[in-house]
Amino acid sequence: MKTNVQWMGPGTMRFIADTGSGHTLAMDGAPEGGGHNLAARPMELMLAGAGGCTAYDVVLILKKGRHDVRGCQVQLDAERADTDPKVFTRIKVHFIVRGRSLNPTQVERAVRLSHDKYCSAMAMLAKTATIDLSWEIVEDLDG
């Protein structure tokens, strides 16, 4: 896996990343650090990436089990250390899984499998942060 990150030059704290899969994303710093708030912070992207990684796992596990999953939202709330390096120290991860007649035991199993076995992003963050998991199921009454 490769990514190239390019600083956008003097007067900015903006960076553009070109990923190995052919996508581009922007990053910027907070105004108090010389940024202009034009894009997400790098640590926000790290947290978003972990959320995407675990959501992917949960949806895939439920789909493979032939469960009628129709939506998956992951809400992440992270605390960081007060001193440098300001690593994540606690992350609350809340899943909202939407579907038809979803089995709570199977949803819990999917969340746990992602956390305990499959999600490499969460596994890395768990080296410095306590991960608190929670989930809820919303019955999909549409179509």
Summary of the structure (lengths in Angstrom):
residues: 143
radius of gyration: 17.7
end to end distance: 39.8
largest distance: 55.2
contacts: 394
relative contact order: 0.15
helix: 33%
strand: 35%
